[in-house]
Amino acid sequence: MTEPTNAPDPTATAYDAVAVQYADLVRNELDGLPLDRSVLAAFADHVRADGGGPVAELGCGPGRVTVHLRDLGLDVFGVDLSPVMIELARREHPGLRFEVGTMAALESADAELAGIVSWYSVIHTAPAELPPYFAEFRRVLAPGGYLLLAFFDAEGGPVEAFDHKVAPAWRWPVDELAGLARANGFAEVGRMLREPREGERQFRRGHLLMRSQRP
């Protein structure tokens, strides 16, 4: 585990500033996204079929995906860099566990988790800095544990930065992101790409379901 620093994280600071507006914007987001719900349901089915266990949503924001995973029968908790987001999540969902933390240095023990969901959170990690995150995901996942990534697809182009409005972010070609995960100890289970719905940012959405390879 890498040691966290005491310096304020610029992504956390940016999300702190818009936390209330962001929570209002995404509160009922999944209601109109049946394909996204199907990916989350598939992840939950795989975790339960393998015996269950604790699941972390990393970059949980105000907790709407964490709650959805709980409603799918998972033992889930949320982690986010933004203290304000975590405060909102705890206030709105008092029955769930939420903690301030970084994906680069998780508090979970080795092989403690049955699954990880990173729902549009790795997009804020510069491409050169992403491999250590996969190493940390693999450290805390039990052998054979599941990782679900949601991201913006580069649609055949190279990895590229885009104007996210809140914090620096990158779009990934799905094959390249899957290859990076494979190079860091994950096997692909499946993928889903969908076009943006009306009112969404006009980028294709990518979803990768990966499994930590057994030693």
C-alpha positions in Angstrom: 0.0 0.0 0.0 1.4 3.4 -0.9 1.3 6.1 1.8 -1.3 8.9 1.4 0.0 12.4 1.5 -1.5 15.3 3.6 -1.7 17.7 0.6 -5.2 18.5 -0.5 -6.1 16.5 -3.6 -7.1 18.8 -6.5 -9.8 16.4 -7.6 -11.3 16.2 -4.1 -11.2 20.0 -3.8 -13.0 20.3 -7.2 -15.7 17.9 -6.2 -16.1 19.4 -2.7 -17.0 22.7 -4.4 -19.8 21.2 -6.5 -20.9 18.3 -4.2 -24.5 19.6 -3.5 -25.3 20.3 -7.1 -23.7 17.1 -8.3 -25.8 15.0 -5.8 -29.0 16.7 -7.0 -28.0 16.0 -10.6 -27.3 12.3 -10.3 -29.7 11.3 -7.5 -32.2 9.4 -9.7 -29.8 8.9 -12.7 -30.0 5.1 -12.8 -33.8 5.1 -13.1 -33.4 6.1 -16.8 -30.4 3.9 -17.6 -31.5 0.3 -18.0 -28.2 -0.9 -19.6 -26.2 0.5 -16.8 -28.5 -1.2 -14.3 -28.0 -4.5 -16.2 -24.2 -4.2 -15.9 -24.4 -3.5 -12.1 -26.9 -6.5 -11.8 -24.4 -8.8 -13.7 -21.6 -7.7 -11.4 -23.8 -8.4 -8.3 -24.8 -11.8 -9.7 -21.2 -12.8 -10.2 -20.2 -11.7 -6.7 -23.1 -13.5 -5.1 -22.5 -16.7 -7.2 -18.9 -16.8 -5.9 -20.1 -16.7 -2.3 -20.4 -13.0 -1.7 -18.3 -10.9 0.6 -17.6 -7.2 1.1 -17.7 -4.9 -2.0 -16.3 -1.4 -2.2 -17.6 1.3 -4.5 -14.5 3.6 -5.1 -15.3 7.1 -6.0 -18.8 6.7 -4.6 -19.7 10.4 -4.6 -23.0 10.9 -2.8 -23.7 7.2 -2.8 -26.4 6.5 -5.3 -24.5 3.5 -6.9 -23.6 2.2 -3.5 -27.2 2.2 -2.5 -28.2 0.5 -5.7 -25.6 -2.3 -5.1 -26.9 -2.7 -1.5 -30.4 -3.1 -3.0 -29.0 -5.8 -5.3 -28.1 -7.8 -2.2 -24.4 -6.9 -1.8 -22.5 -6.1 1.4 -21.2 -2.8 0.1 -19.5 0.4 1.4 -18.4 3.6 -0.4 -15.1 5.4 -0.5 -14.5 8.9 -2.0 -11.7 11.5 -2.0 -14.2 14.3 -1.3 -15.1 14.8 2.3 -18.1 16.8 1.3 -19.4 14.0 -0.9 -18.9 11.6 2.0 -20.8 13.9 4.4 -23.7 14.0 1.9 -23.7 10.2 1.4 -23.7 9.6 5.2 -26.5 12.1 5.7 -28.7 10.7 2.9 -28.0 7.0 3.5 -27.3 6.6 7.2 -27.5 2.8 7.1 -24.5 2.4 4.9 -20.8 2.8 5.5 -19.0 5.6 3.7 -15.4 6.7 4.3 -13.0 9.3 2.9 -10.1 7.6 1.1 -8.1 7.2 -2.1 -8.1 4.4 -4.6 -4.3 4.6 -4.6 -4.0 3.5 -0.9 -7.1 1.7 0.3 -7.7 0.8 4.0 -8.8 -2.7 3.2 -6.6 -5.6 4.0 -5.0 -7.9 1.4 -7.6 -10.1 -0.3 -10.4 -8.7 1.8 -12.9 -7.7 -0.9 -15.1 -9.8 -3.1 -15.6 -7.0 -5.5 -14.8 -3.4 -6.5 -16.9 -1.0 -8.5 -15.2 2.1 -10.0 -18.1 4.0 -11.6 -16.5 6.8 -13.7 -13.8 7.4 -11.1 -10.7 6.1 -12.8 -11.4 8.7 -15.6 -9.7 11.3 -13.3 -6.4 9.4 -13.2 -3.8 10.4 -15.7 -3.0 7.4 -18.0 0.6 7.0 -16.8 -0.6 6.9 -13.2 -3.3 4.2 -13.6 -1.2 1.0 -13.4 -0.6 1.4 -9.6 -4.4 1.7 -9.1 -4.9 -1.7 -10.7 -2.1 -3.1 -8.5 -4.0 -1.7 -5.5 -7.3 -3.1 -6.7 -5.7 -6.6 -7.1 -4.1 -6.4 -3.7 -7.4 -5.9 -1.8 -9.5 -8.3 -4.0 -9.7 -11.9 -3.1 -8.3 -14.2 -5.8 -11.0 -14.4 -8.4 -12.7 -11.2 -7.1 -14.5 -8.9 -9.5 -13.8 -5.4 -10.8 -16.3 -3.3 -12.6 -15.1 -0.2 -14.4 -17.3 2.5 -16.0 -15.6 5.1 -18.2 -15.9 7.2 -21.3 -14.9 5.4 -24.4 -12.5 7.0 -26.9 -14.5 5.4 -29.7 -11.5 4.0 -31.7 -9.2 6.9 -31.0 -6.2 7.2 -28.6 -6.5 7.9 -24.9 -7.4 11.6 -24.7 -8.1 14.3 -22.2 -11.4 16.1 -22.3 -13.2 18.9 -20.6 -15.0 17.3 -17.7 -16.0 20.6 -16.2 -15.2 19.5 -12.6 -11.7 17.9 -12.8 -9.2 16.7 -15.4 -10.4 13.5 -17.1 -9.5 11.1 -19.9 -11.4 8.9 -22.4 -10.1 5.4 -23.0 -10.3 3.0 -26.0 -12.0 0.0 -24.5 -9.4 -2.4 -25.8 -6.6 -0.4 -24.4 -8.1 -0.1 -21.0 -8.9 -3.8 -21.0 -5.3 -4.6 -22.0 -3.9 -2.4 -19.2 -6.1 -4.3 -16.7 -4.9 -7.7 -18.2 -1.3 -6.6 -17.9 -1.9 -5.9 -14.2 -3.4 -9.3 -13.3 -7.1 -9.1 -14.4 -9.0 -11.3 -16.9 -11.9 -9.8 -18.9 -15.3 -11.3 -18.1 -17.3 -9.0 -20.4 -17.9 -5.5 -21.7 -20.8 -3.3 -22.6 -20.7 -0.1 -24.7 -23.7 2.2 -25.0 -24.4 5.4 -26.8 -25.2 8.5 -24.8 -28.9 9.1 -24.1 -30.5 12.5 -24.7 -29.2 15.1 -22.3 -25.9 13.2 -21.5 -22.4 14.3 -22.5 -22.0 13.1 -26.1 -19.5 10.4 -25.5 -20.0 6.7 -25.7 -20.1 4.9 -22.3 -17.8 2.0 -21.7 -18.2 -0.8 -19.0 -15.7 -3.5 -18.3 -16.2 -6.5 -16.0 -12.9 -8.0 -15.0 -11.8 -10.7 -12.6 -8.6 -10.8 -10.5 -6.5 -13.7 -11.7 -5.6 -16.3 -9.2 -1.9 -16.7 -8.4 
